[in-house]
Amino acid sequence: MSLKRLMAGVALGVGLLASGQPVFAAEPLDKPAVEAIVKNYLMEHPEVIVDAINAMQAKQEAAASERQKKLLSDSMDTILNGPQNAVLGNPQGDITLVEFFDYNCGYCKRGLADMVKLLDTDKKLKVVLRDYPILSEGSKEAAVVALAVKKQLQGDKFMEFHQTLLGTRGAVGKDRALQVAQDSGVDMTKLQADMKDPALLQGLASTMRLGEALGINGTPSYVLGSEITPGAVGYDALKSKIDSLRKCGQTACG
């Protein structure tokens, strides 16, 4: 519902209430008189407008949250098992943490230490990395290189590449990503070919469409259970959600 329609409804309701006239009055209300009544009432009770707007926003947010949860549930298999995923930690872990990230994201760089700590301290945790380059063309270039590197490096070896590239100070683009790939010992000829693979590029485009549909408009964003957590919330918050998932199946136990 638009704000204009909401205010029209509020005005009508206020006019009827404030005038003391029955809703189904036989005689039509005089428009100037109603406008005067509404104006006076709202001047005396401005909280009515605030309450109505707050109620509308709460209703819209609840509806958006339900739509996001349904889409997340419907897309979970794709999120967890997409061919473009980089899997870290325990591949058979009992809990899966998915991170949507960008190699030029300062908050992702800050959150890297939290991810490393989680992997080091929780041997039952599976981590899925989803390249989500939303910040720049350089981010997209780095993501393409990383997805091609994943075809040659997995597990701890890919994690070393990922840490080095994400830990780069300053802007990251194709040249920096290729240098890190070469330093990681990948076959550069194969890498260049894989970077042009239509399936790889389509996979990245699919991730971008999925993230947009889920309302992920910033990085990092984490998927745990049936919840999307935006922002670099830190090790303690992520660990708490993981612990709760194991305890009660929800990211927060009642």
Beta strands, then each sheet from edge to edge (+ up, - down):
strand 1: 86-89
strand 2: 95-101
strand 3: 125-131
strand 4: 221-224
strand 5: 227-230
sheet 1: 1+ 3- 2- 4+ 5-
end
